[in-house]
Amino acid sequence: MTRNTRTLRALLLDLDGTLADTAPDLAAALNAVRVEEGYAPLSLDEIRAFVSHGAPQLVRLGFGEDLIEDEFERLRLRLLDHYSQAVCTHTTLFPGFDVVLRSLEEQGHRWGVVTNKPGWLTDPLMAALGLTGRAGSIISGDTLAQRKPHPAPLLHAAEQIEVEAEACIYVGDARRDIEAGLAAGMYTVAVRWGYIPPGDSADDWDAHRVIDQPAELMELLMQTDGGVTDGLATIPLA
């Protein structure tokens, strides 16, 4: 490895919209509340782009921007209650991630999840997906006092998997993911398949790399810059 390259040794992932397609279950929860309130359900396509921005944004999407505080909170709690009862009914890993994770594990490399989703939702979802015992680190939105785009959760994950931050890849589907990864000194990958609102683009977030499908991560992980690496990949410095 030359001084103009870096060796990547671990993979850290955002959860909603990056690793797992959680939109169908979150959309079902929002629509359950809409029906309770006398509104027609929204389509999955209408809801999907806003899922990564959490329950507050879903409430605004479903019921407008001008809710008084008490009404907003009532609807938010109802949505979360519905979602917590069916957190993994239709959720699956995005196609190709089973291969990516299995390949990492077979090579003895560490991977983990860093999400802004609260732990009381993250933990049962990861368990239902069969990933709890496989992930080297699971950092939720309430694990620390800070959340993304602050780099602290990513740095904490790197400490847990015992890999220096600059040797980690962080993959996400929102600008805050890339901001957090860059601030932590990690190699950042933005994904175009995630929950990206209209008018936003993964190409505008200054990530080191932008990809269209999880299989492209395998290409990155096998990259050696013409040599042999003892990590996941050896890549030219950006």
C-alpha positions in Angstrom: 0.0 0.0 0.0 1.4 3.4 -0.9 0.9 6.6 1.0 -1.7 7.7 -1.6 -4.1 4.9 -0.7 -6.1 3.8 2.2 -7.0 0.2 3.3 -10.6 -0.3 4.3 -11.3 -2.9 6.9 -15.0 -2.7 8.0 -18.4 -1.8 6.7 -20.9 0.3 8.6 -24.4 0.8 7.3 -27.4 3.0 7.8 -30.6 0.9 8.4 -33.8 2.3 6.8 -33.4 2.8 3.1 -29.9 1.5 3.0 -29.7 -2.0 4.4 -33.4 -2.7 4.9 -36.5 -1.8 2.9 -38.6 -0.7 5.9 -40.9 1.5 3.8 -43.8 -1.0 3.5 -44.2 -1.4 7.2 -43.8 2.3 8.0 -46.3 3.1 5.2 -48.8 0.6 6.7 -48.4 2.3 10.1 -49.0 5.8 8.7 -52.0 4.6 6.7 -53.5 2.9 9.8 -53.5 6.2 11.6 -54.9 8.0 8.5 -57.8 5.5 8.4 -58.4 6.0 12.1 -58.6 9.7 11.5 -61.0 9.4 8.6 -58.5 9.8 5.7 -57.9 7.6 2.7 -54.6 5.7 2.7 -51.7 7.1 0.7 -49.8 5.0 -1.8 -46.5 3.4 -1.0 -44.9 5.5 -3.7 -46.2 8.7 -2.0 -44.7 7.7 1.4 -41.5 5.9 0.4 -39.3 8.9 -0.3 -39.9 10.3 3.2 -39.3 7.2 5.3 -35.6 7.9 6.2 -36.7 11.2 7.8 -38.5 9.4 10.6 -41.9 9.5 12.2 -42.1 13.3 12.5 -41.8 13.7 8.7 -44.3 10.9 8.1 -46.8 12.7 10.3 -46.3 15.9 8.4 -46.7 14.0 5.1 -49.9 12.3 6.3 -51.5 15.2 8.1 -50.0 18.5 7.0 -47.4 21.0 8.3 -49.8 23.1 10.4 -50.6 20.7 13.2 -50.6 22.1 16.7 -48.0 20.6 19.0 -50.4 18.3 21.0 -52.1 17.0 17.9 -48.8 16.4 16.2 -47.5 14.4 19.2 -50.7 12.4 19.5 -50.5 11.3 15.8 -46.7 10.6 16.1 -47.3 8.3 19.1 -50.1 6.5 17.3 -47.9 5.9 14.2 -45.1 4.5 16.4 -47.5 2.3 18.3 -48.8 0.8 15.0 -45.3 0.4 13.7 -43.9 -1.2 16.9 -46.6 -3.9 16.6 -45.6 -4.8 13.0 -42.0 -3.7 12.7 -40.9 -6.5 10.3 -44.1 -7.8 8.6 -43.0 -6.8 5.1 -39.5 -5.5 5.7 -36.6 -7.2 3.9 -33.0 -6.6 3.2 -32.4 -4.8 -0.1 -31.6 -7.4 -2.8 -27.9 -8.3 -2.8 -27.1 -7.4 0.8 -27.4 -11.1 1.9 -24.4 -11.8 -0.4 -22.5 -8.7 0.8 -22.9 -9.5 4.5 -22.1 -13.2 4.1 -19.0 -12.4 2.1 -17.8 -10.1 4.8 -18.4 -12.7 7.5 -16.7 -15.5 5.5 -13.6 -13.3 5.2 -13.6 -12.5 8.9 -14.4 -8.8 8.5 -16.6 -6.8 10.8 -19.7 -4.9 9.9 -22.3 -2.9 11.8 -25.3 -0.6 11.7 -25.6 3.1 12.7 -29.1 4.4 12.5 -31.1 7.3 13.9 -34.0 4.9 14.6 -34.5 4.6 18.4 -33.2 1.4 20.0 -36.7 0.2 21.0 -37.5 -0.1 17.3 -34.0 -0.9 16.0 -33.4 -3.9 18.3 -36.6 -5.9 17.4 -36.2 -5.1 13.7 -32.6 -6.4 13.7 -33.6 -9.5 15.6 -36.5 -10.2 13.2 -34.1 -9.9 10.3 -31.7 -12.4 11.9 -28.9 -9.8 12.1 -28.5 -9.1 15.8 -25.8 -11.8 16.5 -24.1 -11.1 13.2 -23.5 -7.3 13.5 -20.4 -6.3 15.3 -22.1 -3.0 16.4 -25.6 -1.7 16.4 -25.8 2.0 17.2 -29.3 3.5 17.5 -30.5 7.1 17.5 -30.7 7.1 21.3 -27.5 5.1 22.1 -25.6 8.3 22.6 -26.6 11.9 23.3 -25.7 12.8 19.6 -27.3 11.5 16.4 -26.3 11.7 12.8 -25.2 14.0 11.2 -22.9 14.2 14.3 -20.0 11.8 13.8 -20.1 10.5 17.4 -22.3 7.5 16.6 -20.1 6.4 13.8 -17.0 6.8 15.9 -18.6 4.8 18.7 -19.4 2.0 16.2 -15.8 2.0 15.0 -14.6 1.6 18.6 -16.9 -1.3 19.2 -15.7 -3.2 16.2 -12.1 -2.2 17.0 -11.4 -0.7 13.6 -10.0 2.8 13.2 -12.5 5.2 11.7 -10.5 6.0 8.6 -10.5 2.3 7.7 -14.3 2.1 7.8 -16.8 2.5 5.0 -20.1 4.2 5.9 -23.0 3.7 3.6 -26.2 5.7 3.7 -29.2 7.1 1.8 -29.4 10.6 3.3 -27.2 13.7 3.3 -26.8 13.5 7.1 -25.3 10.0 6.6 -22.6 11.3 4.3 -22.0 14.4 6.5 -21.5 12.1 9.5 -19.2 9.8 7.7 -17.1 12.5 6.3 -16.8 14.2 9.7 -15.8 10.9 11.2 -13.0 10.5 8.6 -14.6 7.5 7.0 -14.9 6.5 3.4 -18.5 7.4 2.4 -20.8 5.7 0.0 -24.2 7.2 -0.9 -26.9 4.9 -2.3 -29.4 5.9 -5.0 -31.9 3.1 -4.1 -32.8 4.7 -0.7 -35.6 7.0 0.5 -34.6 10.3 -1.2 -37.2 13.0 -1.3 -38.0 14.8 -4.6 -35.5 17.6 -5.4 -32.7 15.9 -3.5 -30.0 13.7 -5.1 -27.3 11.4 -3.7 -24.9 12.8 -6.3 -25.0 16.2 -4.4 -23.8 15.0 -1.0 -20.0 14.9 -1.7 -19.8 11.2 -0.9 -16.6 9.4 -2.1 -18.7 7.1 -4.2 -22.4 6.8 -5.3 -23.9 3.4 -6.2 -27.1 2.1 -7.6 -27.3 -1.4 -6.1 -25.8 -3.3 -3.2 -23.8 -5.5 -5.6 -21.6 -2.5 -6.4 -20.4 -2.7 -2.8 -18.8 -6.1 -3.7 -16.9 -4.4 -6.5 -15.6 -1.7 -4.0 -14.7 -4.3 -1.4 -12.6 -6.3 -3.9 -10.8 -3.2 -5.2 -7.0 -3.5 -4.5 -5.5 -0.7 -6.5 -3.2 -3.1 -8.3 -1.9 -4.8 -5.2 -2.8 -7.2 -2.4 -4.6 -6.0 0.8 -5.2 -7.5 4.2 -8.4 -5.5 4.5 -11.6 -5.3 2.5 -10.0 -3.1 -0.2 -7.2 -0.8 -0.9 -8.3 2.3 -2.7 -6.8 5.6 -4.0 -7.3 8.4 -1.6 -10.0 10.9 -2.7 
